């Protein structure tokens, strides 16, 4: 077709002059500096009438309503029926007056003037004009209609601003064109370098395109000759069966379906050329710049190790000192040690990660649930359990339900705390590996070794001593650094191309409305389940109980729990606000944003640019911005798993660029500035996270060693008081290794393992725990069956309920993404004719995670009540006969103690 275009250049120019008046009407006089070959090309320009279909879809939206501020009619309404943006960029979004006139297209002269819409730097699409309006095959003498040919554009091609194009084999492989324009305004090339490996908002199962809609487009885009829709016989792009395609960034399908469903750093290679989104800016800090912070963290961990070794000699071989720290802890120490156990890596770093990726309540649910659990411990369990003079939680189950329930409780809590330990090893290891630029698995290994060494040395005594140090350093770091961040850095994204109404934190709607984050889905059901699971499940926490048993009396235990819950919860929720700062600086509207280019979404609303405002030259703008629903490409944002650590450590002057065009970001309109982090406070904050991680991890290690040796190994008859302590210390190594290996399976998911940990015990142990304290005369069989049934039901439901890994169930926007729209016919249907919702194959997501967490304890309760009330004969025997209290200082000597 290049030869045809070249030989008929004069004819084309003559014909296009004849359409001048028609084009002027269609384009509304939007001016564009012509490229040297513009006469051989024809592309869609806004205002042709068909784009009004976009607005028709917009009207169906529940919240993202766009109207003209003067007439209150759909934005762009015009007597001629065309979809014409206002030249002043004003609009009413969801009833609120907005002014997008400030938006511009800084790389306007690098664009093909035939297609300035969306400020896209590269387009190769068929003419969207109906053949009756503009018969391109006849007018331009191109068989099948004018497509546009980039073959003549090489390194010598000069753009209107005088720059040349970038040409390479890679550009040709990815786009089909040999040359393309980079971004001269920002100084990056045509092909983007990616930094984020995985995807957050899609999983391999949700990336499949196998619905009827997909199959129809699979067939259409693979047509040949007369099989194709008239006018679309050439330049077809086969629609992929999955995305992102994992084909080095190219949109062409990957043959291996399994490989195609994997995300990679190359997903964003075409986010500039296909989406008009500038390439992501690299993190400006080098490993050497972070060395002093890394050394500080290692020194801090070393001090904790020294304290642990010191307490080894304080234990003096006494298991009571090792397991319950001598049972003499006052309230103020309990507040510190319980609070540090509560505010762990998940409630600090995991909290930030979840709130950054999603919204405030996704992160705040963690410290809120944990804080409620400590308050519940204080109200319901701290005093009565302390008065029982217990060594471990399974001892209580043995005291009331027999050794069968003791063993079952031990196994369930050991599984639970293995996951809790894994989550905290992820948090600590992630920081170590980030600061030293090492492999994340090495960071987890180093953290595991150090935490095990100091925890196993002195047991609960070493943990208690270090908790005091950790509490002073950690909590003060969180409070002071958070105050500085919130007063000196942006705390939400302003109005931008990604956020037409800004990105201020959503509070009330996020708690009560599944569509409160329109157009982003809200995992509202799972967030509420998280709060419930953590609040009730942590009542079975071995470390919480160990500290209650170590209190000088029940009153001190109760006060310690309640005060620690209030204090740690307040600090944890306050900490969540820092995620909004990270989202503003590393979110989808930031210079660091990366997207899966080969993905579409019909629900996401963005601000699009529609050429120069030639009708009013005084505006001196080239954008004519207007909110548009849906994107044919770059639908899925790829959050950076290290964004929060980058926010806390980026202290160079060129760190954290932030723009507030209209004042919606909390700064003066037109603000463009850098907001580097205070290096000292950032390092202090990191020490707080490390302290939280080490404290909880050490407590988990001690608790598991205690339960394993005291409640399980003792039943072999080979363990006595004389050798209990060595076996307890040795067993901690086993669980540390197992937890470290589990942590390596998800080295970036800091909050995940916390929820898994207490989901286990919430399902099985909470109901019989309440019963043994508050149901006088509870049957051993009732408690045992309640515990086992809850665990079995939870395991079964894990595999029976539908789960796709995205935790979304309710809401209008719980939808998957579809493969990017690249085929000419699909693009015309989706964008030019306003049918993006019909073309982009988004499917409803269904993940019932959380339902199993609620059903299991409900079944456990039903079983307990039925067995207790029905005339079922007791089973008796060793396993179902309550065990009287054991004197901790007598070798296997038992004595009956009346339980208050």
C-alpha positions in Angstrom: 0.0 0.0 0.0 3.0 2.3 0.4 3.5 2.4 -3.4 -0.2 3.2 -3.9 0.0 6.0 -1.4 3.2 7.4 -2.9 2.0 7.4 -6.5 -1.3 9.1 -5.8 -0.1 11.8 -3.4 -1.3 14.6 -5.6 -4.7 13.0 -6.2 -5.1 12.5 -2.5 -4.2 16.2 -1.8 -6.8 17.4 -4.3 -9.5 15.2 -2.9 -8.8 16.2 0.7 -9.2 19.9 -0.3 -12.7 19.1 -1.5 -13.5 17.8 1.9 -12.2 20.8 3.7 -15.5 22.3 4.7 -16.8 19.0 6.0 -13.7 18.4 8.0 -13.8 21.8 9.5 -17.3 21.1 10.7 -16.3 17.7 12.1 -13.1 18.9 13.8 -14.5 22.2 15.1 -11.5 24.1 13.8 -9.0 22.3 16.0 -5.6 23.2 14.6 -2.6 20.9 14.2 0.9 21.5 12.9 1.1 19.2 9.9 3.7 16.5 9.5 5.4 16.2 6.2 3.3 13.2 5.2 0.0 14.2 6.6 -1.6 14.4 3.2 -1.2 10.6 2.8 -3.0 9.9 6.0 -6.4 10.1 7.5 -7.2 9.4 11.2 -10.1 10.0 13.5 -10.5 13.5 14.9 -12.9 14.2 17.7 -16.2 15.8 16.8 -17.2 13.4 14.1 -20.5 12.6 15.8 -19.7 8.9 16.5 -17.9 9.6 19.8 -21.2 10.8 21.3 -21.8 7.1 21.8 -19.2 7.3 24.5 -21.3 9.8 26.4 -24.3 7.5 26.0 -22.5 4.8 27.9 -21.3 7.4 30.4 -24.9 8.2 31.3 -25.4 4.6 32.5 -22.7 5.1 35.1 -23.9 5.3 38.7 -21.5 7.9 40.0 -19.2 9.1 37.3 -21.7 11.4 35.6 -20.2 14.1 33.4 -22.4 17.1 32.4 -21.9 20.5 30.9 -21.7 23.1 33.7 -23.9 25.6 31.8 -26.7 23.4 30.5 -26.3 20.5 32.8 -26.7 18.3 29.7 -24.2 15.5 28.9 -20.8 16.9 28.5 -20.1 17.8 24.9 -23.8 18.1 23.8 -24.1 20.1 20.6 -27.0 20.9 18.3 -25.1 19.2 15.5 -25.0 16.0 17.4 -21.3 15.9 17.6 -19.3 15.0 20.7 -17.5 18.3 21.1 -15.4 19.1 24.1 -15.8 22.6 25.6 -12.9 24.7 24.6 -12.4 25.9 28.2 -12.2 22.4 29.6 -14.9 22.9 32.2 -17.2 20.1 33.3 -19.4 18.9 36.1 -18.3 15.6 37.5 -20.8 13.9 39.9 -22.4 17.3 40.4 -19.2 19.0 41.3 -17.8 21.8 39.1 -14.4 20.9 37.6 -12.0 22.8 35.4 -9.7 20.7 33.2 -8.6 23.7 31.2 -5.2 23.6 32.9 -4.4 20.2 31.4 -2.2 20.3 28.4 -0.2 18.0 26.1 3.4 18.9 26.5 4.5 16.5 23.8 1.9 17.8 21.3 4.4 18.4 18.5 5.6 14.8 18.7 2.1 13.5 17.9 0.6 12.6 14.7 -1.6 15.6 14.0 -4.3 13.4 12.5 -4.8 11.8 15.9 -4.3 14.1 18.9 -7.1 12.5 20.9 -5.9 11.2 24.3 -2.5 12.8 23.6 -1.4 9.5 22.1 2.0 9.4 20.4 1.4 6.5 18.0 -1.8 5.3 16.3 -2.4 3.1 13.3 -6.1 2.5 12.9 -8.7 2.4 10.2 -10.8 5.4 9.4 -13.8 5.4 11.7 -15.9 7.4 9.3 -18.9 5.6 7.8 -18.3 4.9 4.2 -21.3 7.1 3.1 -19.6 10.0 4.9 -16.1 9.5 3.8 -15.5 6.6 1.3 -11.7 6.5 1.8 -11.2 3.7 -0.8 -12.7 6.0 -3.5 -11.3 9.3 -2.3 -7.8 8.1 -1.5 -7.6 5.3 -4.1 -6.6 2.7 -1.5 -8.1 -0.8 -1.9 -10.2 -1.6 1.2 -9.9 1.9 2.6 -7.1 4.0 4.0 -5.3 2.4 6.9 -2.2 4.5 7.2 1.3 3.4 6.5 4.4 4.1 8.6 6.8 2.3 6.3 8.1 5.6 4.8 8.9 7.0 8.2 12.6 6.3 9.0 15.4 7.9 11.0 15.6 10.8 8.6 11.9 11.7 9.0 11.6 15.1 10.6 8.7 16.0 13.0 7.2 19.5 13.2 9.4 20.3 16.2 12.5 19.5 14.2 13.3 16.2 16.0 13.7 12.9 14.3 12.1 9.6 15.0 13.6 6.6 16.9 14.0 3.5 14.8 14.9 0.0 16.0 14.2 -3.7 15.5 12.5 -3.7 18.9 10.1 -0.9 17.9 9.2 -2.9 14.7 8.7 -6.1 16.7 6.4 -4.5 19.2 4.5 -2.1 16.9 4.9 -3.3 13.3 6.4 0.1 12.5 10.1 0.6 12.1 10.2 4.0 13.7 8.2 5.8 16.4 8.4 9.0 18.4 9.8 9.1 21.9 8.8 11.7 24.5 11.1 14.6 24.0 9.4 16.6 26.8 10.3 14.0 29.4 13.4 12.7 27.7 12.5 9.0 27.3 12.4 6.8 24.3 9.6 5.1 22.4 9.8 1.8 24.3 9.4 1.9 28.1 11.5 0.0 30.6 9.4 -1.8 33.2 10.4 -2.2 36.9 7.4 -4.1 38.4 7.3 -7.8 37.7 3.9 -9.0 38.9 0.3 -7.9 38.6 -1.9 -7.1 41.6 -5.4 -6.8 40.2 -5.5 -9.9 38.0 -4.6 -13.5 38.4 -3.9 -16.1 35.7 -7.4 -17.4 36.0 -9.0 -13.9 35.5 -6.8 -13.1 32.5 -8.3 -15.8 30.3 -10.4 -14.5 27.5 -12.7 -17.5 26.8 -16.2 -16.1 27.1 -18.6 -16.0 24.1 -17.7 -12.4 23.5 -14.0 -13.3 23.4 -14.6 -16.2 21.1 -16.6 -14.0 18.7 -13.7 -11.6 18.5 -11.2 -14.4 18.2 -13.0 -15.5 15.1 -13.5 -12.0 13.6 -9.9 -11.0 14.1 -8.5 -14.1 12.5 -10.6 -13.8 9.4 -9.2 -13.8 5.9 -10.5 -12.2 2.7 -14.3 -12.2 2.3 -14.7 -13.6 5.8 -13.9 -10.3 7.2 -16.2 -7.4 7.9 -16.2 -5.1 4.8 -13.4 -2.5 5.0 -11.4 -4.6 7.6 -9.9 -7.2 5.3 -6.3 -6.1 6.0 -4.1 -5.4 9.0 -6.0 -7.6 11.4 -4.6 -8.2 14.8 -5.6 -11.6 16.3 -7.3 -11.0 19.6 -5.4 -12.9 22.3 -6.9 -15.7 24.4 -5.3 -14.3 27.5 -3.4 -11.2 28.6 -0.9 -9.7 29.2 0.5 -12.1 26.6 4.0 -12.2 28.1 5.4 -11.8 24.6 8.1 -9.3 25.4 5.5 -6.5 25.5 4.0 -7.1 22.1 0.3 -7.4 21.6 0.6 -10.4 19.3 -0.6 -13.6 21.1 1.7 -15.9 22.9 1.2 -19.5 21.8 1.8 -21.0 25.2 -1.3 -20.1 27.2 0.4 -20.7 30.5 3.3 -18.4 29.7 0.8 -15.8 28.2 -1.0 -15.5 31.5 2.2 -14.4 33.4 3.0 -10.8 34.1 6.5 -9.4 33.5 8.4 -6.2 33.5 7.8 -6.0 29.7 4.0 -5.5 30.2 4.5 -1.7 30.2 6.8 -1.6 27.2 4.1 0.0 25.1 2.4 2.2 27.7 3.8 5.3 25.9 3.1 4.3 22.3 -0.2 2.6 22.8 -1.7 4.5 25.8 0.0 7.9 25.8 1.2 7.4 29.3 4.8 8.5 29.8 7.3 5.7 30.7 7.7 5.1 34.4 10.5 7.1 36.1 13.1 5.0 37.8 13.8 5.2 41.5 16.5 7.8 41.9 18.2 6.3 44.9 21.1 3.8 44.5 22.0 1.0 47.0 24.9 3.1 48.2 22.6 5.9 49.1 20.7 3.6 51.4 23.7 2.0 53.0 23.6 4.0 56.2 20.0 3.1 56.8 20.8 -0.5 56.1 23.7 -0.5 58.6 21.5 1.1 61.2 18.9 -1.7 60.8 21.6 -4.3 61.1 23.0 -2.7 64.3 19.5 -2.5 65.7 19.0 -6.2 65.0 22.4 -6.9 66.5 21.5 -5.1 69.8 18.4 -7.2 70.0 20.5 -10.3 69.6 22.9 -9.1 72.4 19.9 -8.5 74.7 18.6 -12.0 73.9 22.0 -13.6 74.8 22.1 -11.6 78.0 18.7 -13.0 79.1 19.9 -16.5 78.4 21.8 -16.2 81.7 18.8 -14.6 83.4 16.7 -17.6 82.7 19.0 -19.8 84.7 17.6 -23.0 83.3 14.2 -22.3 84.9 11.3 -23.1 82.4 9.0 -20.8 84.2 11.4 -17.9 83.4 11.7 -19.0 79.8 8.0 -19.7 79.2 6.2 -17.0 81.3 8.9 -14.7 82.4 8.5 -15.5 86.1 4.8 -14.5 86.3 5.6 -11.1 87.7 5.2 -8.6 84.9 3.5 -5.3 85.9 0.9 -3.4 83.8 3.3 -1.0 82.2 5.6 -3.7 80.8 2.5 -5.7 79.7 1.3 -2.7 77.7 4.7 -2.5 75.9 5.0 -6.2 75.2 1.4 -6.8 74.2 1.3 -3.6 72.1 4.5 -4.7 70.2 3.0 -8.1 69.6 -0.2 -6.4 68.3 1.5 -3.9 66.0 3.5 -6.4 64.0 4.9 -6.2 60.4 1.5 -6.8 59.0 -0.2 -4.1 61.0 2.6 -1.7 60.0 4.2 -2.4 56.6 1.4 -4.8 55.5 -1.2 -2.2 56.4 0.7 0.4 54.3 1.0 -1.9 51.3 -2.7 -2.8 51.2 -3.9 0.8 51.7 -1.5 2.0 48.9 -2.7 -0.7 46.4 -6.4 -0.2 47.3 -7.8 2.3 49.7 -7.7 3.3 53.4 -9.8 0.6 54.9 -8.1 -2.2 53.1 -5.1 -1.4 55.2 -6.7 -0.1 58.4 -8.7 -3.3 58.8 -5.5 -5.0 60.1 -4.6 -2.7 63.1 -8.3 -2.2 63.8 -8.9 -6.0 64.1 -5.8 -6.6 66.1 -6.6 -3.7 68.5 -10.1 -5.0 69.0 -8.7 -8.5 69.8 -6.6 -7.1 72.6 -9.5 -5.2 74.0 -11.6 -8.4 73.9 -8.8 -10.3 75.5 -8.9 -7.8 78.4 -12.6 -7.9 78.7 -13.3 -11.6 78.4 -10.1 -13.7 79.0 -7.1 -11.9 80.6 -8.1 -12.2 84.3 -9.8 -15.6 84.3 -7.0 -17.2 82.2 -4.3 -15.6 84.5 -6.1 -16.9 87.5 -5.9 -20.5 86.2 -2.1 -20.4 86.6 -1.6 -21.8 83.0 1.7 -22.3 81.1 0.1 -22.4 77.6 -3.3 -22.0 76.0 -3.6 -25.7 75.2 -3.3 -26.3 78.9 -6.7 -24.7 79.3 -8.2 -27.0 76.8 -6.6 -30.0 78.6 -8.0 -28.7 81.9 -11.6 -28.7 80.7 -11.8 -31.0 77.7 -9.0 -33.5 78.1 -5.8 -34.4 76.3 -7.6 -34.9 73.0 -8.6 -31.3 72.8 -5.2 -30.3 74.1 -3.4 -32.0 71.2 -6.0 -30.6 68.7 -5.6 -27.1 70.1 -1.8 -27.4 70.0 -1.8 -28.5 66.3 -4.2 -25.8 65.3 -2.3 -23.0 67.1 1.1 -24.3 65.8 -0.2 -24.0 62.2 -1.6 -20.6 63.0 1.7 -19.3 64.5 3.8 -20.7 61.7 2.0 -18.4 59.3 2.1 -15.5 61.8 5.9 -16.0 62.0 6.2 -16.2 58.2 4.3 -12.9 57.8 6.7 -11.1 60.1 9.8 -12.7 58.5 8.5 -11.3 55.2 8.2 -7.8 56.6 11.7 -7.8 58.2 13.3 -9.6 55.3 11.8 -7.2 52.8 13.3 -4.2 54.5 16.8 -5.8 54.8 16.8 -7.0 51.1 15.6 -3.5 49.9 18.2 -1.5 51.8 21.1 -3.7 50.7 19.9 -4.4 47.2 20.0 -8.1 47.8 17.7 -10.9 46.8 14.5 -10.9 48.9 15.1 -14.5 49.9 18.5 -13.7 51.4 16.8 -10.9 53.4 14.3 -13.4 54.8 17.1 -15.9 55.7 19.1 -13.2 57.6 16.0 -12.1 59.5 15.1 -15.6 60.4 18.5 -16.4 61.7 18.8 -13.3 63.9 15.3 -13.4 65.3 15.6 -17.1 66.1 18.9 -16.6 67.9 17.7 -13.9 70.3 14.2 -15.4 70.8 15.5 -18.9 71.6 18.1 -17.7 74.0 15.9 -16.2 76.7 12.4 -17.2 75.7 9.7 -14.9 76.8 12.1 -13.1 79.1 14.3 -12.0 76.1 11.2 -11.0 74.1 10.0 -8.9 77.1 13.3 -7.2 77.5 13.6 -6.4 73.8 10.0 -5.3 73.6 10.7 -2.4 75.8 13.5 -1.3 73.5 11.5 -2.0 70.4 8.5 -0.2 71.8 10.3 3.0 72.7 12.1 3.2 69.3 9.3 1.8 67.2 6.3 3.7 68.5 8.1 7.0 68.8 9.4 6.6 65.2 5.9 5.9 63.9 4.4 8.9 65.6 7.0 11.5 64.9 7.7 10.4 61.3 3.9 10.2 60.5 3.4 13.7 61.9 6.2 15.0 59.6 5.0 13.1 56.5 1.4 14.4 56.9 2.6 18.0 57.3 5.4 18.1 54.7 4.3 15.7 51.9 1.2 15.3 49.7 -1.4 13.0 51.3 -3.5 12.4 48.3 -3.3 12.6 44.5 -4.8 15.7 42.9 -7.1 15.8 39.8 -5.1 14.2 37.0 -5.5 12.1 33.9 -6.0 9.0 36.1 -8.2 10.7 38.7 -10.8 13.0 37.1 -12.1 13.9 40.6 -8.9 13.5 42.5 -8.0 10.7 44.9 -8.8 11.9 48.3 -9.2 9.0 50.8 -12.7 7.5 51.0 -13.8 6.8 54.5 -17.6 6.3 55.1 -18.4 5.0 51.6 -15.5 2.5 51.8 -17.0 0.9 55.0 -20.6 0.7 53.9 -20.8 0.8 50.1 -19.5 -1.9 47.7 -19.4 0.7 45.0 -18.0 3.5 47.1 -14.7 3.6 45.2 -16.3 4.0 41.8 -14.9 3.0 39.4 -12.5 0.8 41.4 -13.9 -2.3 43.1 -14.2 -2.4 46.9 -13.3 -5.6 48.7 -15.9 -4.6 51.4 -17.0 -8.1 52.4 -13.4 -9.3 52.8 -12.4 -6.2 54.7 -15.2 -6.7 57.2 -14.3 -10.4 57.5 -10.7 -9.4 58.2 -11.7 -7.2 61.1 -13.9 -10.0 62.5 -11.3 -12.8 62.0 -8.5 -10.7 63.6 -10.7 -9.5 66.5 -11.9 -13.0 67.5 -9.1 -15.1 66.1 -6.4 -13.3 68.1 -8.2 -14.4 71.3 -6.5 -17.7 70.5 -3.1 -16.0 70.0 -0.4 -18.0 71.9 1.7 -14.9 72.4 -1.2 -12.8 73.8 -2.0 -15.6 76.3 1.6 -16.1 77.3 1.9 -12.5 78.3 -1.4 -12.6 80.2 -0.1 -15.6 82.1 3.1 -13.8 82.9 1.3 -10.9 84.5 1.7 -10.4 88.3 -2.1 -10.9 88.6 -5.3 -11.0 86.6 -6.1 -7.3 87.1 -2.7 -6.3 85.6 -3.3 -8.7 82.7 -6.7 -7.1 82.0 -5.5 -3.6 82.2 -2.4 -4.4 80.1 -4.6 -5.9 77.3 -7.1 -3.0 77.1 -4.5 -0.2 77.3 -2.2 -2.0 74.7 -5.1 -2.5 72.4 -6.1 1.2 72.5 -2.5 2.4 72.1 -1.3 0.0 69.4 -4.6 0.3 67.5 -4.4 4.1 67.5 -0.8 4.1 66.2 -1.6 1.5 63.6 -4.6 3.3 62.2 -2.6 6.6 62.2 0.1 4.8 60.3 -2.4 4.0 57.5 -2.6 7.6 56.5 1.0 7.4 55.2 -0.2 5.0 52.5 -2.1 7.9 51.0 1.2 9.8 50.6 2.7 6.7 48.9 -0.3 6.5 46.6 0.1 10.2 45.7 3.8 9.8 44.9 3.8 6.2 43.5 0.2 5.7 42.4 -1.4 5.5 39.0 -1.1 9.2 38.4 2.5 9.5 39.5 5.6 9.6 37.3 6.4 6.1 38.5 3.2 4.5 37.3 3.3 1.3 35.2 0.4 -0.3 33.4 -0.3 -3.5 31.6 -0.5 -2.0 28.1 -2.3 -5.1 26.8 -5.4 -4.7 29.0 -8.7 -2.9 28.6 -11.3 -1.6 31.0 -14.8 -0.2 30.3 -15.3 1.1 33.8 -12.2 3.2 34.5 -12.7 6.9 33.9 -9.8 9.0 32.6 -9.2 12.5 31.3 -8.6 12.5 27.6 -7.0 15.2 25.4 -8.8 16.3 22.2 -6.4 18.5 20.4 -5.6 22.3 20.3 -8.1 24.9 21.4 -7.9 26.9 18.2 -11.3 28.4 18.7 -9.9 30.5 21.5 -6.1 31.1 20.9 -6.0 33.0 24.2 -6.3 29.8 26.1 -2.9 28.7 24.6 -3.8 25.0 25.2 -3.4 21.9 23.1 -5.5 19.5 25.1 -9.2 20.3 25.4 -9.5 17.8 28.2 -12.7 15.8 28.8 -13.5 12.9 31.1 -14.0 9.6 29.2 -15.2 6.3 30.5 -13.2 3.3 29.6 -9.7 2.7 28.1 -8.9 0.3 25.2 -5.4 -0.2 26.5 -3.5 0.2 29.8 -6.5 -0.8 31.9 -4.6 -2.5 34.7 -2.3 -0.5 37.0 0.8 -2.3 38.4 1.4 -1.2 42.0 5.1 -1.3 43.0 5.5 -3.7 45.9 8.3 -1.6 47.3 6.5 1.8 46.9 6.2 2.4 50.7 9.8 1.6 51.3 10.8 3.9 48.4 8.6 6.7 49.9 10.3 6.4 53.2 13.9 6.3 51.9 13.9 8.6 48.8 15.6 11.7 50.3 17.4 13.2 47.2 16.2 16.6 46.0 14.9 15.0 42.8 12.7 12.6 44.8 8.9 12.5 44.7 7.7 14.9 42.0 4.1 16.0 42.6 1.8 18.2 40.5 -1.3 19.9 41.7 -2.9 21.6 38.7 -6.0 22.9 40.3 -5.5 22.9 44.0 -7.3 19.6 44.6 -4.2 18.0 46.0 -4.0 20.4 49.0 -1.5 22.8 47.5 -1.7 26.1 45.5 -3.1 25.6 42.0 -0.3 25.1 39.6 2.1 23.6 42.1 4.8 21.4 40.6 7.5 20.5 43.1 9.6 17.7 44.6 8.9 16.3 48.1 11.8 14.3 49.3 11.6 12.3 52.6 13.5 13.4 55.6 16.3 10.8 55.7 16.6 10.6 59.5 12.9 10.2 60.1 12.5 7.7 57.2 15.2 5.6 58.8 13.6 5.9 62.2 10.3 4.8 60.7 11.9 1.7 59.2 13.4 0.8 62.6 9.8 0.9 63.9 8.7 -1.6 61.3 11.7 -3.8 62.0 11.1 -3.6 65.7 7.4 -4.6 65.2 8.4 -7.5 63.0 11.1 -8.8 65.3 9.0 -8.5 68.4 6.1 -10.5 67.1 8.3 -13.0 65.3 10.3 -13.7 68.4 7.1 -14.0 70.5 5.7 -16.5 67.9 8.9 -18.6 68.0 8.9 -18.8 71.8 5.2 -19.7 71.9 5.5 -22.5 69.3 8.6 -23.9 71.1 6.7 -23.9 74.4 3.5 -25.5 73.0 5.4 -28.1 71.0 7.6 -29.3 73.8 5.2 -28.9 76.7 1.9 -30.0 75.2 3.0 -32.5 72.6 6.5 -33.9 73.3 5.7 -34.4 76.9 3.1 -37.0 75.9 5.8 -39.2 74.6 6.9 -39.8 78.2 10.5 -38.9 77.5 10.3 -35.2 78.3 10.4 -34.1 81.9 11.0 -30.8 83.7 14.7 -31.4 83.7 15.0 -31.6 79.9 12.0 -29.6 78.8 13.9 -26.4 78.3 16.6 -27.8 75.9 13.9 -29.5 73.8 11.9 -26.2 73.7 14.9 -24.3 72.5 15.7 -26.9 69.9 12.1 -27.1 68.5 12.1 -23.3 67.9 14.7 -23.9 65.2 12.5 -26.3 63.4 9.5 -23.9 63.3 11.7 -21.0 62.3 13.0 -22.9 59.3 9.5 -24.0 58.3 8.1 -20.4 58.6 11.1 -19.0 56.7 10.4 -21.4 53.8 6.7 -20.4 53.8 7.7 -16.7 53.8 9.7 -17.3 50.7 6.6 -18.4 48.8 5.1 -14.9 49.0 8.1 -12.6 49.8 6.2 -9.4 49.0 2.8 -10.0 50.6 3.3 -8.6 54.0 -0.4 -8.7 55.2 -1.5 -12.0 53.7 0.0 -14.4 56.3 -1.5 -12.5 59.2 -5.1 -13.1 58.0 -4.3 -16.8 57.2 -2.8 -17.3 60.7 -5.9 -16.2 62.7 -8.4 -17.6 60.2 -7.2 -21.0 61.3 -7.9 -20.5 65.0 -11.0 -18.4 64.5 -12.6 -21.3 62.6 -11.9 -23.9 65.2 -10.8 -22.6 68.6 -12.7 -19.5 69.5 -16.0 -21.1 70.3 -14.6 -23.8 72.7 -12.4 -21.1 74.3 -15.4 -19.0 75.2 -17.2 -22.1 76.4 -14.4 -23.3 78.8 -14.4 -19.9 80.5 -18.1 -19.1 80.5 -20.1 -22.3 80.2 -20.0 -24.0 83.6 -20.0 -27.8 83.2 -19.1 -27.8 79.5 -18.6 -31.4 78.3 -15.2 -32.5 77.1 -16.8 -34.1 74.1 -18.6 -30.8 73.2 -15.4 -28.8 73.3 -13.3 -31.4 71.3 -15.9 -31.9 68.6 -16.5 -28.2 68.3 -12.8 -27.6 67.7 -12.3 -30.4 65.3 -15.5 -29.7 63.3 -14.6 -26.1 62.8 -11.2 -27.0 61.5 -12.5 -29.7 59.1 -15.3 -27.4 57.8 -12.7 -24.6 57.2 -10.4 -27.0 55.2 -13.3 -28.3 53.1 -14.7 -24.9 52.3 -11.2 -23.7 51.2 -11.4 -26.0 48.2 -15.2 -26.0 47.6 -16.0 -22.3 47.4 -15.2 -20.4 44.2 -12.1 -18.3 44.6 -10.1 -16.4 42.0 -7.5 -14.8 44.3 -8.8 -11.2 44.0 -11.0 -11.2 47.1 -13.9 -9.5 45.3 -17.5 -10.6 45.6 -19.9 -7.6 45.8 -20.2 -4.4 43.8 -20.8 -3.2 40.2 -17.1 -2.8 39.6 -15.9 -6.3 40.7 -14.9 -7.0 37.1 -11.9 -8.5 35.4 -9.8 -6.7 32.8 -9.8 -7.8 29.2 -7.0 -8.0 26.7 -6.0 -4.7 25.1 -7.9 -3.6 22.0 -5.5 -3.3 19.1 -7.4 -4.8 16.1 -8.7 -2.0 13.8 -12.3 -3.2 13.8 -12.4 -3.7 17.5 -10.8 -0.3 18.1 -13.4 1.4 15.9 -16.3 -0.4 17.6 -15.0 0.3 21.0 -13.9 4.0 20.8 -15.2 5.5 17.6 -18.7 4.0 17.9 -18.8 4.2 21.7 -19.2 0.4 22.3 -16.2 -0.1 24.6 -18.4 -1.8 27.2 -19.6 -4.3 24.6 -16.2 -4.9 23.1 -13.9 -5.1 26.2 -14.6 -8.6 27.5 -14.8 -7.9 31.3 -16.3 -10.6 33.3 -17.8 -10.5 36.8 -15.4 -11.7 39.5 -16.4 -14.1 42.2 -14.2 -14.8 45.2 -16.0 -16.0 48.3 -12.9 -15.9 50.5 -14.2 -14.8 53.9 -17.5 -16.8 53.7 -15.6 -19.9 54.8 -14.1 -17.9 57.7 -17.6 -17.0 59.0 -19.3 -20.4 58.3 -16.7 -22.5 60.1 -17.0 -21.0 63.6 -20.8 -20.9 63.2 -20.8 -24.7 62.5 -18.4 -25.1 65.5 -20.9 -23.3 67.7 -23.8 -25.4 66.5 -21.9 -28.6 67.2 -20.8 -27.4 70.7 -24.4 -26.5 71.6 -25.9 -29.7 70.2 -23.4 -32.1 71.9 -23.7 -30.2 75.2 -27.5 -30.2 75.3 -28.2 -33.6 73.8 -28.1 -36.6 76.1 -24.8 -38.0 74.7 -22.9 -40.3 76.9 -19.4 -39.1 77.8 -16.6 -41.0 76.1 -14.3 -40.9 79.0 -10.8 -42.3 78.9 -7.5 -40.5 79.0 -8.2 -38.3 75.9 -11.6 -37.0 77.1 -11.1 -36.6 80.8 -10.2 -33.1 82.1 -6.6 -32.9 83.3 -6.0 -31.3 86.7 -3.4 -28.6 87.0 0.3 -29.6 86.9 2.7 -28.1 89.3 5.2 -26.5 87.0 8.1 -27.3 89.4 7.3 -30.9 90.1 8.5 -33.7 87.7 5.3 -35.0 86.3 3.5 -34.4 89.6 -0.1 -33.4 89.3 -2.4 -31.8 91.8 -6.0 -30.8 91.6 -6.6 -27.1 91.6 -10.0 -25.5 91.8 -10.5 -23.2 88.8 -12.1 -19.9 89.7 
